[in-house]
């Protein structure tokens, strides 16, 4: 198993974390994306590595120079972003990762604004109830009282670990976004392509993210050694952020319990770029059980997908600096399954704890692992939870 190198990225200024919508035209509005795509962190770290080693960016973009662990733009090397999460520094100096609420959790507030987490269960519908869901079970949120979900909550590391183990969550396991950052509205001025000077009448607005003190991002890298410290250009407009080496214990699923019960929940911890749309890598939509369950086979994990909670698809793209001999062009737009999507799996008796741990470390990619830009950028990462 590859060694993980974990770092904490701490902003020095507001960050411009752009979403997937074009802006810059007069009167347009650029919304921020929190958390940003993992490719933002991968790009910042790789750029720093090239700069420190004195590699010419233009030559690297043209594929004329290869890096030992980054490879070339056309043939990425062993560098892989294995984790990318919002995080904060605690009073004792330790870094705690924060996880957006998965799709099977509903956060509600009482009259005193105290949050409570309610969990959907994979359930068979009663006879006579129809559904377009192609799977035999449905994610059902059973409630005794009606309540409107409250958005903007994050799980603490302890809360996420309890969630993976199937244990109930308390209010202290939930953190409101307002305690982590605030939106800073900014006005921008359109520039002339020829003169690079401001053009009259071309004003637009955008959202900048002002993090609270001690809030930033946790990243883990495998297949390469990221910078131990230093200054990064992070996000749009190259805003400054520092990177620090940290000691960190990630939340650990109970692989033995999962193997024993022969079923689990698979949770996406980064967007999923899948050939079959919402179905994860390893799914066999052409192989179905009589009840409609879909076959799953990846990294020695075999079984059946019997239920899924997948929010509306998102679209990722980005800017490819290496394209057109270093002149750059937009990356192809791709539909992805959002972070936090949940899949319920019934596992075969042959599945062992070691195989489960291996799949979580590698991600939802076929082996042998091929050079893939999206794998290097940290997509298709997962966590496994008890069911």
Secondary structure, DSSP 4 states (H G I P E B T S, - for coil): -PPPEEEEEEESS-BB-B-SS---STT-EE-B-SSPPHHHHHHHHHHHHHHHTT--HHHHHTTSS-BTTTB-SSSB-S-EEEEEEEEEE-TTS-EEEEEEPPTTEEEEE-TT--EEEEE-EEEPPPTT-----SSS-EEE---SS-------EEE-HHHHHHHHTT----GGGEEEGGGTEEEEEEEEEEE-TTT-SEEEEEEEEEEEEEEPTTEEEEEEEESS---SEEEEEETBTTEEEEEEE---------HHHHHHHTEEEEEESS-B--TBTTBPTTEEEEEE-TTS-EEEEETTEEEEEEEEE--S-EEE--EETTHHHHT-EEPPPEEEBPTT-EEEEEEPTT--HHHHHHHHHH-S--SSPPP-HHHHTT-S-EEEEE-
